[in-house]
Amino acid sequence: MSRFPPIDLSGDHHIHTKLCNHASGEMEEYVQAAVKKGLQSMTFLEHLECGLCYEQQIWLTPELFAQYFAEGEWLQKKYAWQIAIRLGVEIGWNATAAEELRAMLARFPFAHRGLSCHFYFDGSRHLNLLSSKHEHIAALRAIGPELILEAYFTSLIEACQQIPCDKLCHLDAALRHLPPFQLTARHQELISQLLQVMREKKIALEVNTSGYAVRPQPYPTVEIIRQAVKLGISLIPGSDAHHPEQVGRFFGVLAG
């Protein structure tokens, strides 16, 4: 018996490309990889971030989003008989730039909206929660995982209440590069609140298989996935591919 509730694995719905400036590979290479793996559908989910104090641009500008749509629409036509391609967006929540985020979302016809939170503001700069850079890891460790997770889950609740979206991405990935940390009762309470908001807003939960690259579970944990399913929240799989060969990675583990 599979460890996981039923989930449709015929499509990979979290794929990045070199346009985000921290992945590699052309859009067409990802499409070809998905076709080769027998997928029936795929969703590009390129990064949208606003208002960050960060040293590197690892998201798309309006000009790059225009390029993204032009190339993506061409690929939709070229591969129409082989695979369904959606052009989506991964929205990085930043409460201080909410209006700017909404303006960008209104500017482009995104077919799928994933919501996430990648950064923690320490009072002077934004620290990347998912970065493997030693400087960011050291700074986050100094702050402490308990405080970071309190802010992280609170931000996700706020984001789900304010930004119309289809799914929540990699729910518990905030401590990706930090030592294992046991969630407190307060963190569990915040996760429960978050799932309730998701149910009310009809927001699906992403099962992000990139988690298997760093731990024996996806993002989020199987326990959180089961909590979501009990609430009637839908599941959507995504590899979080940043290289063409990562499309559909670890989907076989979810299949059992």
VEXDREN-2710 file (C-alpha; in Angstrom, 1 decimal):
% VEXDREN-2710
k/r/px/py/pz
1/MET/0.0/0.0/0.0
2/SER/1.3/3.5/-0.9
3/ARG/2.3/5.7/2.0
4/PHE/0.5/8.6/0.3
5/PRO/-3.1/9.5/-0.4
6/PRO/-4.1/9.3/-4.1
7/ILE/-2.4/11.9/-6.2
8/ASP/-2.4/12.5/-9.9
9/LEU/1.2/12.0/-11.1
10/SER/0.5/12.4/-14.8
11/GLY/1.8/16.0/-14.7
12/ASP/4.7/18.0/-13.1
13/HIS/3.3/21.3/-12.0
14/HIS/6.4/23.1/-10.6
15/ILE/9.1/23.7/-13.2
16/HIS/11.7/26.6/-13.5
17/THR/14.0/27.6/-16.3
18/LYS/17.2/29.6/-16.7
19/LEU/15.0/32.8/-16.9
20/CYS/14.9/32.9/-13.1
21/ASN/18.7/33.3/-13.0
22/HIS/19.4/30.4/-10.6
23/ALA/18.3/27.4/-12.8
24/SER/19.7/26.1/-16.1
25/GLY/18.1/24.9/-19.3
26/GLU/15.9/26.3/-22.0
27/MET/12.1/26.0/-21.8
28/GLU/12.0/23.6/-24.7
29/GLU/14.5/21.3/-22.9
30/TYR/12.1/21.0/-20.0
31/VAL/9.3/20.2/-22.3
32/GLN/11.3/17.5/-24.1
33/ALA/12.3/16.0/-20.7
34/ALA/8.6/15.9/-19.7
35/VAL/7.6/14.3/-22.9
36/LYS/10.4/11.7/-22.6
37/LYS/9.2/10.8/-19.1
38/GLY/5.7/10.2/-20.5
39/LEU/4.0/13.1/-18.7
40/GLN/0.7/14.3/-20.0
41/SER/0.9/17.8/-18.6
42/MET/3.4/20.3/-17.1
43/THR/3.4/23.7/-15.5
44/PHE/6.1/26.2/-15.7
45/LEU/6.1/28.1/-12.4
46/GLU/8.5/31.0/-12.7
47/HIS/9.5/33.2/-9.8
48/LEU/7.8/36.5/-9.0
49/GLU/9.3/38.5/-6.1
50/CYS/8.8/42.2/-5.2
51/GLY/10.3/44.7/-2.8
52/LEU/13.3/42.6/-1.6
53/CYS/16.6/43.8/-0.3
54/TYR/18.7/41.0/-1.8
55/GLU/22.1/40.8/-3.5
56/GLN/21.0/38.7/-6.5
57/GLN/18.0/38.9/-8.8
58/ILE/16.6/35.3/-8.8
59/TRP/13.2/36.1/-10.1
60/LEU/11.8/37.4/-13.4
61/THR/11.4/41.1/-14.4
62/PRO/8.4/42.2/-16.4
63/GLU/10.6/42.0/-19.5
64/LEU/11.5/38.4/-18.8
65/PHE/7.9/37.5/-18.1
66/ALA/7.0/38.9/-21.5
67/GLN/9.7/36.7/-23.0
68/TYR/8.5/33.7/-20.9
69/PHE/5.0/34.0/-22.3
70/ALA/6.2/34.5/-25.9
71/GLU/8.3/31.4/-25.8
72/GLY/5.8/29.4/-23.8
73/GLU/2.9/30.1/-26.1
74/TRP/5.1/29.0/-29.1
75/LEU/5.9/25.7/-27.2
76/GLN/2.2/25.2/-26.4
77/LYS/1.5/25.2/-30.2
78/LYS/4.6/23.1/-31.1
79/TYR/3.9/20.3/-28.6
80/ALA/0.1/20.5/-28.5
81/TRP/-0.2/16.9/-29.7
82/GLN/2.3/15.6/-27.1
83/ILE/1.8/17.4/-23.8
84/ALA/-0.4/20.1/-22.2
85/ILE/1.8/23.1/-21.1
86/ARG/0.7/25.7/-18.6
87/LEU/2.4/29.0/-18.0
88/GLY/2.2/29.7/-14.3
89/VAL/3.9/31.8/-11.6
90/GLU/5.4/31.1/-8.1
91/ILE/4.5/34.2/-6.1
92/GLY/6.9/34.9/-3.3
93/TRP/5.0/36.6/-0.5
94/ASN/6.3/39.9/0.9
95/ALA/3.7/41.8/2.9
96/THR/5.4/45.2/2.3
97/ALA/5.1/44.7/-1.5
98/ALA/1.6/43.3/-1.6
99/GLU/0.2/45.9/-4.0
100/GLU/3.2/45.5/-6.3
101/LEU/2.7/41.8/-6.4
102/ARG/-1.0/42.2/-7.2
103/ALA/-0.1/44.6/-10.0
104/MET/2.3/42.1/-11.6
105/LEU/-0.3/39.3/-11.3
106/ALA/-2.9/41.5/-13.1
107/ARG/-0.4/42.3/-15.8
108/PHE/0.1/38.7/-17.1
109/PRO/-2.4/35.9/-17.8
110/PHE/-0.9/33.3/-15.5
111/ALA/-2.7/29.9/-15.9
112/HIS/-1.6/28.6/-12.5
113/ARG/-0.6/30.5/-9.4
114/GLY/1.6/28.9/-6.7
115/LEU/2.2/30.8/-3.5
116/SER/5.3/30.6/-1.4
117/CYS/7.6/32.5/1.0
118/HIS/11.3/32.3/0.4
119/PHE/12.7/35.2/2.5
120/TYR/13.0/36.3/6.1
121/PHE/13.6/40.0/6.8
122/ASP/16.1/40.4/9.7
123/GLY/15.6/44.2/10.0
124/SER/18.1/45.2/7.4
125/ARG/18.1/42.6/4.6
126/HIS/16.2/39.6/3.3
127/LEU/17.7/36.2/4.1
128/ASN/16.9/33.4/1.6
129/LEU/15.4/30.6/3.6
130/LEU/16.1/28.1/0.8
131/SER/19.6/29.2/-0.1
132/SER/22.7/27.0/0.4
133/LYS/24.9/30.0/0.8
134/HIS/27.0/29.7/4.0
135/GLU/26.4/33.4/4.9
136/HIS/22.6/33.0/4.9
137/ILE/22.7/29.7/6.7
138/ALA/24.9/31.2/9.5
139/ALA/22.6/34.2/9.8
140/LEU/19.5/32.1/10.0
141/ARG/21.1/29.8/12.6
142/ALA/22.0/32.8/14.7
143/ILE/18.3/34.0/14.7
144/GLY/17.1/30.5/15.6
145/PRO/14.6/28.2/13.9
146/GLU/11.8/28.7/16.4
147/LEU/11.5/32.4/15.7
148/ILE/12.0/31.9/11.9
149/LEU/9.3/29.3/11.7
150/GLU/6.9/31.5/13.7
151/ALA/7.3/34.3/11.2
152/TYR/7.3/31.9/8.2
153/PHE/4.0/30.2/9.0
154/THR/2.4/33.4/10.1
155/SER/3.4/34.9/6.7
156/LEU/1.9/32.0/4.8
157/ILE/-1.4/32.4/6.6
158/GLU/-1.4/36.1/5.7
159/ALA/-0.4/35.4/2.1
160/CYS/-3.2/32.8/1.6
161/GLN/-5.7/35.4/2.9
162/GLN/-4.5/38.2/0.7
163/ILE/-3.3/36.7/-2.6
164/PRO/-5.7/34.7/-4.9
165/CYS/-3.8/31.5/-5.7
166/ASP/-4.3/27.8/-6.8
167/LYS/-1.9/26.1/-4.5
168/LEU/0.6/26.6/-1.7
169/CYS/4.2/25.5/-2.5
170/HIS/6.7/23.5/-0.4
171/LEU/4.8/24.3/2.9
172/ASP/7.6/23.3/5.4
173/ALA/10.7/24.0/3.4
174/ALA/11.8/27.1/5.5
175/LEU/14.5/25.2/7.3
176/ARG/15.8/23.3/4.3
177/HIS/19.5/23.9/5.0
178/LEU/19.4/24.1/8.8
179/PRO/19.8/21.2/11.2
180/PRO/16.7/19.1/12.0
181/PHE/14.3/20.9/14.2
182/GLN/11.3/19.5/16.1
183/LEU/8.2/21.7/15.5
184/THR/6.8/23.1/18.7
185/ALA/3.1/23.0/19.7
186/ARG/2.9/26.7/18.5
187/HIS/4.2/25.8/15.1
188/GLN/1.8/22.9/14.8
189/GLU/-1.0/25.3/15.8
190/LEU/0.0/27.7/13.0
191/ILE/0.1/24.9/10.5
192/SER/-3.4/23.9/11.5
193/GLN/-4.6/27.5/11.1
194/LEU/-2.9/27.6/7.7
195/LEU/-4.6/24.5/6.5
196/GLN/-8.0/25.8/7.6
197/VAL/-7.4/29.0/5.6
198/MET/-6.4/26.9/2.6
199/ARG/-9.6/24.8/2.9
200/GLU/-11.7/28.0/3.1
201/LYS/-10.0/29.6/0.1
202/LYS/-10.0/26.3/-1.8
203/ILE/-6.2/26.4/-2.1
204/ALA/-4.5/23.1/-3.0
205/LEU/-1.4/21.7/-1.3
206/GLU/1.7/21.1/-3.4
207/VAL/3.6/17.9/-2.8
208/ASN/7.0/19.1/-3.7
209/THR/9.3/16.1/-4.4
210/SER/12.5/18.2/-4.2
211/GLY/12.3/17.4/-0.5
212/TYR/13.6/13.9/-1.2
213/ALA/16.9/15.4/-2.3
214/VAL/17.7/16.5/1.3
215/ARG/15.5/14.3/3.5
216/PRO/13.4/11.1/3.4
217/GLN/10.1/13.1/2.8
218/PRO/8.7/15.6/0.3
219/TYR/7.8/19.1/1.2
220/PRO/5.6/19.1/3.3
221/THR/6.0/16.0/5.5
222/VAL/3.6/13.1/5.0
223/GLU/2.0/13.9/8.4
224/ILE/1.0/17.4/7.1
225/ILE/-0.1/16.0/3.8
226/ARG/-2.5/13.6/5.6
227/GLN/-3.8/16.5/7.7
228/ALA/-4.6/18.4/4.5
229/VAL/-6.3/15.4/2.9
230/LYS/-8.6/15.0/6.0
231/LEU/-9.7/18.6/5.5
232/GLY/-10.5/17.9/1.8
233/ILE/-7.6/19.8/0.5
234/SER/-6.5/18.7/-3.0
235/LEU/-2.9/17.6/-3.7
236/ILE/-0.8/18.8/-6.7
237/PRO/2.7/17.2/-7.4
238/GLY/5.7/19.3/-8.4
239/SER/9.3/18.5/-8.8
240/ASP/10.6/22.1/-8.4
241/ALA/12.9/21.3/-11.3
242/HIS/15.8/23.7/-11.8
243/HIS/17.5/21.5/-14.5
244/PRO/15.7/19.6/-17.3
245/GLU/16.7/16.2/-15.9
246/GLN/14.9/17.0/-12.6
247/VAL/11.4/17.0/-14.3
248/GLY/9.3/14.4/-12.6
249/ARG/12.0/13.5/-10.1
250/PHE/11.0/11.2/-7.3
251/PHE/7.5/10.8/-8.6
252/GLY/8.0/7.0/-8.4
253/VAL/8.4/7.3/-4.7
254/LEU/5.0/9.0/-4.4
255/ALA/3.5/6.3/-6.5
256/GLY/4.6/3.7/-3.9
END
